[in-house]
């Protein structure tokens, strides 16, 4: 991404920090650890050292406005502190990411709630309606972990054919780590043996 821009401006740096895709701009699901912006970070900071300028992101997940501050002005010795006045340079702020207003972002927020519900159902061995699992899958369909959790839920319930389908779908996605990939493959092998 850095090679695509001969000169990296603060705006370009912010775009890079906000990138939610995988290598080559592939869709890997929102929240994937292989993305620069995993939609987990509390904040991001961009510095322009030669001008002593800094931009600090606002919530959520580095997607909010990046607020500009002039460090020369903030750290000047003869400045009197006026707590009623903002220290930011709002005319130099970088706008929030339009992703915040998209259906994909709304679905990602829904995914976070449903992920907790599905994980709790797996841990506590409670029942979930198929509608909940379908909604969970639709909320973040490119993320491998969605399909893995659906597979694990169904595996624990003894629904082997449904579990196998979900694990195979997880295996077709960009899995974050080698141990995760190996675990998905183990479930697939085990279920294929059981079903044959």
KOLNULUM-928022 format. One record per residue (C-alpha): residue number from 1; residue in three letters; x, y, z. Coordinates in steps of 0.1 Angstrom, whole numbers, plus 2048, in hexadecimal, padded with zeros to 3 digits. Layout:
KOLNULUM-928022
<num NUM, residuo ALA, px X, py Y, pz Z> .
...
END
This chain:
KOLNULUM-928022
<num 1, residuo UNK, px 800, py 800, pz 800> .
<num 2, residuo UNK, px 81D, py 817, pz 807> .
<num 3, residuo UNK, px 82B, py 810, pz 7E5> .
<num 4, residuo UNK, px 80B, py 81C, pz 7D4> .
<num 5, residuo UNK, px 811, py 840, pz 7E0> .
<num 6, residuo UNK, px 833, py 850, pz 7DA> .
<num 7, residuo UNK, px 82B, py 86A, pz 7F5> .
<num 8, residuo UNK, px 817, py 860, pz 813> .
<num 9, residuo UNK, px 801, py 87C, pz 81F> .
<num 10, residuo UNK, px 7EE, py 87B, pz 841> .
<num 11, residuo UNK, px 7CF, py 872, pz 82D> .
<num 12, residuo UNK, px 7E0, py 855, pz 81B> .
<num 13, residuo UNK, px 7EE, py 849, pz 83D> .
<num 14, residuo UNK, px 7CB, py 849, pz 84C> .
<num 15, residuo UNK, px 7BD, py 836, pz 82E> .
<num 16, residuo UNK, px 7D8, py 81C, pz 833> .
<num 17, residuo UNK, px 7D0, py 819, pz 858> .
<num 18, residuo UNK, px 7AB, py 815, pz 850> .
<num 19, residuo UNK, px 7B1, py 7F9, pz 837> .
<num 20, residuo UNK, px 79B, py 7DB, pz 83F> .
<num 21, residuo UNK, px 7A5, py 7C4, pz 823> .
<num 22, residuo UNK, px 7BF, py 7A9, pz 81F> .
<num 23, residuo UNK, px 7DD, py 7A9, pz 808> .
<num 24, residuo UNK, px 7D4, py 7B5, pz 7E5> .
<num 25, residuo UNK, px 7B4, py 7C4, pz 7F2> .
<num 26, residuo UNK, px 7A4, py 7A2, pz 7F6> .
<num 27, residuo UNK, px 785, py 79F, pz 80C> .
<num 28, residuo UNK, px 78F, py 78B, pz 82B> .
<num 29, residuo UNK, px 772, py 794, pz 842> .
<num 30, residuo UNK, px 770, py 7B1, pz 85A> .
<num 31, residuo UNK, px 783, py 7AC, pz 87A> .
<num 32, residuo UNK, px 79D, py 795, pz 86A> .
<num 33, residuo UNK, px 7C0, py 798, pz 87A> .
<num 34, residuo UNK, px 7D0, py 799, pz 858> .
<num 35, residuo UNK, px 7C1, py 7BB, pz 850> .
<num 36, residuo UNK, px 7D2, py 7DB, pz 85A> .
<num 37, residuo UNK, px 7B2, py 7E7, pz 86A> .
<num 38, residuo UNK, px 7A4, py 7C9, pz 87D> .
<num 39, residuo UNK, px 788, py 7DF, pz 889> .
<num 40, residuo UNK, px 794, py 7DB, pz 8AD> .
<num 41, residuo UNK, px 7AD, py 7F8, pz 8B3> .
<num 42, residuo UNK, px 7A4, py 814, pz 8CB> .
<num 43, residuo UNK, px 7B7, py 82E, pz 8B8> .
<num 44, residuo UNK, px 7D0, py 836, pz 89D> .
<num 45, residuo UNK, px 7E9, py 853, pz 89B> .
<num 46, residuo UNK, px 7FA, py 862, pz 87C> .
<num 47, residuo UNK, px 818, py 87A, pz 880> .
<num 48, residuo UNK, px 825, py 893, pz 867> .
<num 49, residuo UNK, px 847, py 899, pz 879> .
<num 50, residuo UNK, px 854, py 8B5, pz 862> .
<num 51, residuo UNK, px 835, py 8CA, pz 86A> .
<num 52, residuo UNK, px 831, py 8BE, pz 88E> .
<num 53, residuo UNK, px 80D, py 8B4, pz 886> .
<num 54, residuo UNK, px 7FB, py 896, pz 894> .
<num 55, residuo UNK, px 7D9, py 886, pz 88C> .
<num 56, residuo UNK, px 7C7, py 870, pz 8A6> .
<num 57, residuo UNK, px 7AA, py 85B, pz 89C> .
<num 58, residuo UNK, px 789, py 85B, pz 8AD> .
<num 59, residuo UNK, px 772, py 83D, pz 8B3> .
<num 60, residuo UNK, px 76A, py 824, pz 8A7> .
<num 61, residuo UNK, px 787, py 80E, pz 89B> .
<num 62, residuo UNK, px 79B, py 82A, pz 88B> .
<num 63, residuo UNK, px 77D, py 831, pz 874> .
<num 64, residuo UNK, px 772, py 851, pz 885> .
<num 65, residuo UNK, px 780, py 874, pz 87C> .
<num 66, residuo UNK, px 7A6, py 878, pz 881> .
<num 67, residuo UNK, px 7AA, py 898, pz 896> .
<num 68, residuo UNK, px 7C7, py 8AE, pz 88D> .
<num 69, residuo UNK, px 7DE, py 8BE, pz 8A7> .
<num 70, residuo UNK, px 7FB, py 8D7, pz 8A1> .
<num 71, residuo UNK, px 816, py 8CC, pz 8BA> .
<num 72, residuo UNK, px 829, py 8ED, pz 8B6> .
<num 73, residuo UNK, px 80B, py 8FF, pz 8C4> .
<num 74, residuo UNK, px 803, py 8E5, pz 8DF> .
<num 75, residuo UNK, px 827, py 8E4, pz 8ED> .
<num 76, residuo UNK, px 830, py 909, pz 8EA> .
<num 77, residuo UNK, px 83D, py 915, pz 90B> .
<num 78, residuo UNK, px 82C, py 937, pz 90C> .
<num 79, residuo UNK, px 809, py 929, pz 904> .
<num 80, residuo UNK, px 7F0, py 92E, pz 91F> .
<num 81, residuo UNK, px 7DA, py 910, pz 924> .
<num 82, residuo UNK, px 7B6, py 918, pz 91C> .
<num 83, residuo UNK, px 7A2, py 8F8, pz 924> .
<num 84, residuo UNK, px 782, py 906, pz 915> .
<num 85, residuo UNK, px 792, py 907, pz 8F2> .
<num 86, residuo UNK, px 799, py 8E8, pz 8DD> .
<num 87, residuo UNK, px 7BE, py 8E2, pz 8D4> .
<num 88, residuo UNK, px 7B5, py 8D1, pz 8B4> .
<num 89, residuo UNK, px 7B8, py 8E0, pz 891> .
<num 90, residuo UNK, px 795, py 8D5, pz 885> .
<num 91, residuo UNK, px 79B, py 8E4, pz 862> .
<num 92, residuo UNK, px 7B6, py 8CA, pz 85D> .
<num 93, residuo UNK, px 7A3, py 8AC, pz 86B> .
<num 94, residuo UNK, px 7A0, py 88D, pz 854> .
<num 95, residuo UNK, px 77C, py 883, pz 84F> .
<num 96, residuo UNK, px 76D, py 863, pz 85D> .
<num 97, residuo UNK, px 76D, py 844, pz 848> .
<num 98, residuo UNK, px 74E, py 841, pz 832> .
<num 99, residuo UNK, px 74E, py 81C, pz 83C> .
<num 100, residuo UNK, px 73D, py 827, pz 85D> .
<num 101, residuo UNK, px 71D, py 82E, pz 849> .
<num 102, residuo UNK, px 71D, py 80E, pz 835> .
<num 103, residuo UNK, px 708, py 7EF, pz 839> .
<num 104, residuo UNK, px 728, py 7DB, pz 83C> .
<num 105, residuo UNK, px 731, py 7EF, pz 85C> .
<num 106, residuo UNK, px 70E, py 7EA, pz 86A> .
<num 107, residuo UNK, px 712, py 7C5, pz 863> .
<num 108, residuo UNK, px 734, py 7C4, pz 873> .
<num 109, residuo UNK, px 725, py 7D3, pz 893> .
<num 110, residuo UNK, px 709, py 7B8, pz 891> .
<num 111, residuo UNK, px 725, py 79E, pz 88C> .
<num 112, residuo UNK, px 736, py 7A9, pz 8AD> .
<num 113, residuo UNK, px 716, py 7A4, pz 8C1> .
<num 114, residuo UNK, px 70E, py 783, pz 8B0> .
<num 115, residuo UNK, px 731, py 776, pz 8B4> .
<num 116, residuo UNK, px 72E, py 77A, pz 8D9> .
<num 117, residuo UNK, px 70D, py 769, pz 8D9> .
<num 118, residuo UNK, px 719, py 74B, pz 8C5> .
<num 119, residuo UNK, px 739, py 748, pz 8D9> .
<num 120, residuo UNK, px 725, py 748, pz 8F9> .
<num 121, residuo UNK, px 70D, py 72E, pz 8EB> .
<num 122, residuo UNK, px 72B, py 718, pz 8E3> .
<num 123, residuo UNK, px 73B, py 71C, pz 905> .
<num 124, residuo UNK, px 71B, py 717, pz 918> .
<num 125, residuo UNK, px 70D, py 6FC, pz 900> .
<num 126, residuo UNK, px 6ED, py 70F, pz 8FB> .
<num 127, residuo UNK, px 6D6, py 70F, pz 8DD> .
<num 128, residuo UNK, px 6D5, py 729, pz 8C1> .
<num 129, residuo UNK, px 6BA, py 72B, pz 8A7> .
<num 130, residuo UNK, px 6C5, py 726, pz 883> .
<num 131, residuo UNK, px 6BA, py 74A, pz 87C> .
<num 132, residuo UNK, px 6D4, py 757, pz 894> .
<num 133, residuo UNK, px 6EF, py 742, pz 883> .
<num 134, residuo UNK, px 6E4, py 74D, pz 861> .
<num 135, residuo UNK, px 6E4, py 772, pz 86C> .
<num 136, residuo UNK, px 707, py 76C, pz 87B> .
<num 137, residuo UNK, px 714, py 75E, pz 85A> .
<num 138, residuo UNK, px 705, py 77A, pz 845> .
<num 139, residuo UNK, px 714, py 795, pz 85D> .
<num 140, residuo UNK, px 738, py 78E, pz 853> .
<num 141, residuo UNK, px 738, py 773, pz 838> .
<num 142, residuo UNK, px 75C, py 777, pz 82D> .
<num 143, residuo UNK, px 76B, py 772, pz 850> .
<num 144, residuo UNK, px 777, py 74E, pz 855> .
<num 145, residuo UNK, px 76F, py 74F, pz 87B> .
<num 146, residuo UNK, px 74A, py 754, pz 875> .
<num 147, residuo UNK, px 749, py 732, pz 862> .
<num 148, residuo UNK, px 760, py 722, pz 87B> .
<num 149, residuo UNK, px 749, py 72C, pz 899> .
<num 150, residuo UNK, px 72A, py 720, pz 886> .
<num 151, residuo UNK, px 73D, py 6FF, pz 87F> .
<num 152, residuo UNK, px 747, py 6FB, pz 8A3> .
<num 153, residuo UNK, px 724, py 702, pz 8B0> .
<num 154, residuo UNK, px 716, py 6E8, pz 898> .
<num 155, residuo UNK, px 732, py 6CF, pz 8A0> .
<num 156, residuo UNK, px 72B, py 6D1, pz 8C5> .
<num 157, residuo UNK, px 706, py 6CC, pz 8BE> .
<num 158, residuo UNK, px 70D, py 6AD, pz 8A9> .
<num 159, residuo UNK, px 702, py 6BC, pz 888> .
<num 160, residuo UNK, px 71F, py 6AE, pz 876> .
<num 161, residuo UNK, px 715, py 6B5, pz 852> .
<num 162, residuo UNK, px 70D, py 6DA, pz 85A> .
<num 163, residuo UNK, px 72D, py 6DD, pz 86E> .
<num 164, residuo UNK, px 742, py 6CF, pz 851> .
<num 165, residuo UNK, px 733, py 6E7, pz 839> .
<num 166, residuo UNK, px 73A, py 705, pz 850> .
<num 167, residuo UNK, px 75E, py 6F9, pz 856> .
<num 168, residuo UNK, px 764, py 6F5, pz 831> .
<num 169, residuo UNK, px 757, py 718, pz 82B> .
<num 170, residuo UNK, px 76F, py 725, pz 847> .
<num 171, residuo UNK, px 78C, py 713, pz 835> .
<num 172, residuo UNK, px 784, py 725, pz 815> .
<num 173, residuo UNK, px 789, py 747, pz 826> .
<num 174, residuo UNK, px 7A9, py 759, pz 831> .
<num 175, residuo UNK, px 7B0, py 748, pz 852> .
<num 176, residuo UNK, px 7C5, py 75E, pz 869> .
<num 177, residuo UNK, px 7DF, py 746, pz 877> .
<num 178, residuo UNK, px 7EE, py 724, pz 86F> .
<num 179, residuo UNK, px 7E1, py 714, pz 88F> .
<num 180, residuo UNK, px 7BE, py 721, pz 887> .
<num 181, residuo UNK, px 7C0, py 712, pz 864> .
<num 182, residuo UNK, px 7CD, py 6F1, pz 871> .
<num 183, residuo UNK, px 7B0, py 6F0, pz 88A> .
<num 184, residuo UNK, px 796, py 6F5, pz 86F> .
<num 185, residuo UNK, px 7A7, py 6DA, pz 85A> .
<num 186, residuo UNK, px 7A6, py 6C2, pz 878> .
<num 187, residuo UNK, px 781, py 6C7, pz 87C> .
<num 188, residuo UNK, px 77B, py 6C1, pz 857> .
<num 189, residuo UNK, px 78F, py 6A1, pz 857> .
<num 190, residuo UNK, px 77E, py 695, pz 877> .
<num 191, residuo UNK, px 75B, py 69C, pz 869> .
<num 192, residuo UNK, px 762, py 68C, pz 847> .
<num 193, residuo UNK, px 76D, py 66C, pz 85A> .
<num 194, residuo UNK, px 74D, py 66D, pz 86F> .
<num 195, residuo UNK, px 736, py 673, pz 851> .
<num 196, residuo UNK, px 745, py 657, pz 83B> .
END
